Amino acid sequence: MNINTDYTIIPPYAVMLLLACISGLALQYSLNILRGADKTVSSCITILSPMLMFFFASLLSYASSGGTRRGLSSMGGLLGMYASVFILAAIKRDRHTTKITLENCTVVLPLIYSISKMGCCFAGCCHGIPYHGAFCVSYSGKVTESGYLFPVQFAEVLTFFVIFIIGMIMLRNNSKITAMSVLIASAAAKGLLDFLRESHIGKIISLNQILCLIIIAAGIIYTVAVKRLSENKTVISSPAISKPF
């Protein structure tokens, strides 16, 4: 399949990025309200998060390239999204609202990433390694690559949309491990798919993969700690049973 990256007026990357932000933030706000989060906090997060996402996405991309490249880093966008939630949590100090907004933020992030990667597909950025098998792609126009490439952007679109759907099902079923499951699955998927990017050629491990490993480790440690804390509270709160003589 050939993708022509010539466009006249509206760049596809900007369109899909805007659509990703609008869809994700609208869903996040709706979930916050439906699940009983504070309306003021939910509104402030919706306003603040796009600015912080763009700021951290640009900053991480610029810093990781040593100041030689400008663009948007998905990991920076994730950091900006969580930053908006934690800033409002520090101001409001409402544990119930903080818990809900953090869960909703985590569940919505795969959707935002999935839609935004459609822009990468049509713009030709973040393309895959040389590949001549099924579903291989080639680029022509403003972005021209010799030969055929692995459609890693399409793989990311499908993978993260599936993670989003599973997260929504878990959220609907009131699973207590929804947020951590989605976060760990997303980090694992992104880290593994990074091997299929052309930018990974010649590297043992990329910055994205290092950050993904940190996220996975932190998620596992947090999940284990919460589980043990819950078990300890259950043991302490259980009434003592007297044994018969």
N, C-alpha and C positions, 0 to 999 in steps of 0.2 A: 504494500500500500504506500502510495506517495502522498506526502502532505506538502502542499504549497504554502509557504510562509509569507507570501506577498499579501499585503492588505493595503487598502487605500486610505481610509480615514480612521476607523476604529480598530485598535489592536485587540486581538482576541484574548490575550493574557489579561489585559485590564478589565475587559468585560466579565470574564469568568471569575476574576479576583473580587470584583464588586458584587457579583451574584453570590459568591461564596460567603462574603461578609454579611450581606443582607439576609440571606437564607438562614445562616447559622445564628446570627444575633437575634433575628425574629423568633426562631424556634427556642433559643435559650430564654428569651424574655417571657414567652408564652409558658414554658415549663416552670419557670420561677413563679409566675403568678398562679398557675394551676396548682402548684404544690405548696402554696401558702407562704412564699417568701415575701419579705417586705417590698411593697411596690416602689418606694423611693429608692431603695438599694438596687432593685432590679433595673430601674430606669437609669440610674447613674452608671451601673456596670455596662449597660447597652451603649451609653454615650462615650464612656471612658475607654472601653476595651479596643475599639478600632484604632484610636490614636496611639495607644500603648503597643498594640500589635504591630502597627506600621513602624513605630519608633524602634522597638527591639529587633524586628525583622531586618530593618535596614542597618542597625548598629552591629548585629552579629555577623551579617554578611560582609560588611566593611572591615570589621576587626579580624575575622577569620582569614581574610585574604591579604592581611597586612596593609590595608589601605589602598589596594590596587583595583578592587572590584566593587561595584555598586549593584545592589539587587535586593531581593527579599529572601530571608532565610525562614523556612517553616518552623524551625526550632525557636527562632527568635519570636515569631508570631505566637507560638505556644506560651512562651515566657510572658509576653505582653498580656495575653488573655488571662493567665493566672494572676498576674500582677494587679489587674483591675479588680479581681475578686478579693484578693488579700487586702488591698488598700481600703475597699469599702468595709471589709470585715473588721479592720483595725479601727475604723471610724465608728461604725454602728455597734460593734461588739454584741451581736445577736447570734448565739451559737446555732439556733435553728435555721436562721436565714443563711448563715455561712455554710452549713452542711449542705443545704439544698443547692445553693448557687455553685458550690464546688463540684457537686455531682453532675449538675446540668451542664456546666462548663466542660467537664471531661467527656461527657457523652456526645456533646455537639461538635467538639473539635475534629473528630474523624470526618464528619460531614463537610465541614469547612475545607479541610485538606483535600478531600476527594474532589469537590467541585473545582477548587483552585488548580488542581493538577490537570484538569481538562484544558485550562489555559496553556499550561506547559506543553501539552500534546500538540496543540495547533500553532504555538509560537516556536516550537523546536528547541526550547531550553531544557536542561536537565535530561538530555536524551541518553539512551542506553548504550550498552557495549555492542561491538560489531556482532551481527547475528544474521544467519541466512535461513532460519527455520520458519515455522508457521507464524503468521501474523507479523512478520518483520516489516519495518517501515523504512522509508527513505524521505529525505527532505530536499526541497528545491525552493528557490526564491531568495528571500533575504537571508535565510539560514540554510546553507547548503552543506551536506555531509556526503562524502564519497562512500558508496556502498550501502548496505542495509544494516539496520540497527534493531536491537531488542526493544519492544514497545513498553519500556519500564513505566512510562507515565500512565498508560492504560492499565497496567497491572496494579499500580498504586490507586488509581481511581476505583477499580473493582474491589480491591482488598479493603480499603478504608471505608467504602460504602457498606460492605458486609459487616465490618466491625461496628459501624454506626447502627445498623439495623439490629444486630445482636444486643448492643448496649441499650437501645430503646426497649427491646423486649424484656431485658433484665430489669430495667427501670420500672416498666409497667407491672412486673411481677414483684416489685419491692425487694429485690435482691440486695442484701447488705454489702455485697462485694462488687457491685456494678462499676463504680468509679475506678477502683483499683484494677479490675479485670480489663476494662476498656483501655486504661492508661498503659498497662503492661503489654497488652496485645498490640496496641498501636506502636509502642516503642520497639517491640520485637519485629513487627512487620516492616517498619521503616529501616531498622538496622539491617535486616536481611536483604531487603530490596535494594539497599545502597550498593551491594556487591554487583548489581546489574547495571549501574550507571557507568558511563564512559569516564567520568571524573574519578572513579575509584581505581582505574587501571594504574598499576604501579604502586599502589598503596597497600599496606597491610591492614590498616584500620583508619577510617576517616573520622573527622571531628564529629560528624553526625552520629556515627556508630558509638563513639565514646560517650556522647551525651545520652544516647539511647540506653547504653549499659548502666549509666548512672541512674537513669529514671527507673529501669527495671529493678536494680538493686534496692533503691529507695522504696519502691512500691512493695517489694517482697518484705523488706524489714518492717515497714509500717504495718502491713497486713498481719504479720506474725506478732508484732508488739500489741496491736489492738486485740487480737484473738487471745493472747495470754492475759492481758489486762481484764478482758471480759470473763475469762475462766476464773481468775482470782477473785473477782467481785462476786461471782456466782457461789464460790466456795465459802467466802466470808459471810455472805448473806443467808446461806443455808442454815436452818436450825440444827442445833446439835442433837444427835440421836443417842439416847442413853441405852447402853447395852444391859441386858438382863444378867443377873448373877447366876 
